[in-house]
């Protein structure tokens, strides 16, 4: 009985961990795309966001990362 609970927990944890990594990589890729577009086209950050059709939520996250 206890082993099954541990297995369920491990599977749930693995799925959550994988989702987090996918999301981190998605944001990292979008951030890189914005940087390259700004560099190669002299776009402002907002113009790059618009061109890439980035959501408002992602814009906030990416803006914070680009300010670092």
N, C-alpha and C positions, 0 to 999 in steps of 0.2 A: 504494500500500500504506500509506504513512504517513498519508495523508489519511483513510483509513477508520479507522485507529486513533484519530486525533484526533476524528473524528465520533463514534465509539463512546464515547470518554471524555467528550466534551461532552454527549452524551445521558444518560450515566450521572450526570454531575455535575448536570445540570438536574433529573433525577428526584430525586436526593438532596436538592438544594436545595429543591425544591417540597415534599417530604415534611417537611423541617425547618420550613418556613414554616407549613404546615398544622398541625403539632403545636404550634408556638408560638402560633398563633391560637386553637387549641382550648383550650390552657391559659389564655390570656388571657381568653377568653370565660367559662370556668368560674370563674376568679378574680373576674371582674366579677359573675357570678351569685351567688357566695357573698357578696360585699360587699353587694350589693343586698338579698339575703335577710336577712342579719344586720341591716342598717339598718332594713328595713321590718317585720320581725317580732320584733326583739330576740332572735333566735336566737343561741346560741353558735356558734362556728365548727364544732364537732362536730355540732351539730344541723343546721346548714346542709349540711354534708357528707352527713349521713344522709338528709336530705330530698331532696337532689339525686342521691343514690346514687352518690357519687364514690368511685372506687377508692382503695385504700390508697396506691398509687404516686402518683396524682394529688394526694391529700391532702397528702403530704409536700412536693411541689413547690409547691402552692398555699399551704400554711402558710408556707413560706419566703418566698414573694412578698408575702404579707400582712404579714409582720413587718418588711419593708423600709420 
